[in-house]
C-alpha cells in the first residue's frame, strides 16, 4: 500500500513538473519581443530629389513674340516738301488787296490738300512773325487732289495797314509769308515785301479762304 502511494506521488510530481515547463514555455513565447529590421531596403527608400528642379526654377519664362516695327504709312496729304508756292495778283476791294496763293504739286506723285493754310507775316534774318496770323474766312472746302504739276489756290486778303492808327498798329516792314499747308507741321516761305502791324488792331491784317482747285 505504501509502495503504491509512493508511485502515485512520483507520477503526479512528474506530471506537475511537465505542466509547469509547458506553461513557462508558452509564456515565454508570448512575451518575447520579435526583432524587427528597421533599416530601409534599397527598393523601398524615398527617391533622392536633391537634383530635381523646383517649381520656382530659374529658367526664364518664354516671352511673347515682338512684332516688327511698322513704317509710318503715307496719308496722301501734300507736305511742305511736295509743293512749290507763289503769289499771284488778284483784286482789290475796300482797303483790302486779294491775291492768290498758288500751291503746285512738284512731288512726282499724287497728293491731296483740304482746308485753310496757316499764313503769317515774317521779317528779319530769323524770320520772326509779325502780328497775328491770317483769319480763316468762310467754310472749309472739300479735298482737292493734285496730280504732279497741278495746282490748288487759296485766296488771301492783305489789308492796307496804313488805314489803322499808327500808334496801335506799329507798322513794320515784312520780307515774306510763312505758310503752313493744311494738317502740316513744317512750313514754307514765300518772299514778298510788305507792311504789317506788330501791335493790336481792331481787325485782321490777313485773311485766308479755303483751298480750291486752280
VENRA-V953997 format. One record per backbone hydrogen bond with DSSP energy under -0.5 kcal/mol. CO is the residue of the C=O (numbers start at 1). NH is the residue of the N-H. E is the energy in kcal/mol with one decimal. If there is no record, write none. Layout:
CO	NH	E
CO	NH	E
This chain:
1	5	-2.0
2	6	-1.8
3	7	-1.8
4	8	-2.1
5	9	-2.4
6	10	-2.2
7	11	-2.7
8	12	-2.6
9	13	-2.5
10	14	-1.9
11	15	-2.4
12	16	-2.6
13	17	-2.6
14	18	-2.4
15	19	-2.6
16	20	-2.1
17	21	-2.2
18	22	-2.3
19	23	-2.4
20	24	-2.5
21	25	-2.4
22	26	-2.3
23	27	-2.4
24	28	-2.5
25	29	-1.8
26	30	-1.4
27	31	-1.9
28	32	-1.6
33	35	-0.6
36	38	-0.9
41	44	-1.1
41	45	-0.6
42	45	-0.5
47	49	-0.7
49	52	-1.0
54	57	-0.7
55	57	-0.7
73	75	-0.6
76	112	-2.4
79	82	-1.7
79	83	-0.5
80	83	-0.8
82	106	-3.0
82	107	-0.7
84	104	-2.6
86	102	-2.8
88	100	-2.7
91	98	-4.2
93	96	-1.8
95	160	-2.5
96	93	-3.2
96	98	-0.5
97	99	-0.5
97	158	-3.3
99	101	-0.6
99	156	-3.1
100	88	-2.5
100	102	-0.8
101	103	-0.5
101	154	-1.9
102	86	-1.6
102	104	-0.6
103	152	-2.5
104	84	-2.1
104	106	-0.6
105	149	-3.3
111	146	-3.4
112	78	-2.5
113	144	-3.0
115	211	-2.4
117	119	-0.6
118	180	-2.8
119	134	-3.4
120	178	-2.6
121	130	-2.4
122	175	-2.2
122	176	-1.0
123	128	-1.4
124	127	-1.1
128	123	-2.1
129	131	-0.6
130	121	-0.6
135	137	-0.6
135	208	-2.6
136	138	-0.6
143	145	-0.5
144	113	-2.5
145	147	-0.5
146	111	-2.1
147	150	-2.4
150	105	-2.9
151	214	-2.1
152	103	-3.2
153	212	-2.5
154	101	-2.9
155	209	-2.1
156	99	-2.8
157	159	-0.6
157	207	-1.7
158	97	-2.8
159	161	-1.1
160	163	-1.8
161	164	-1.6
165	169	-3.1
166	170	-2.7
169	198	-1.0
169	199	-2.8
170	198	-1.4
172	196	-3.0
174	194	-1.6
175	192	-1.5
176	122	-2.0
177	179	-0.5
177	190	-2.6
178	120	-1.5
179	181	-0.5
179	188	-2.8
180	118	-2.7
181	184	-1.5
186	181	-0.5
188	179	-3.0
189	191	-0.5
190	177	-2.7
194	174	-2.0
196	172	-3.2
201	203	-2.0
205	159	-2.2
206	135	-2.6
207	157	-2.8
208	137	-3.1
212	153	-3.3
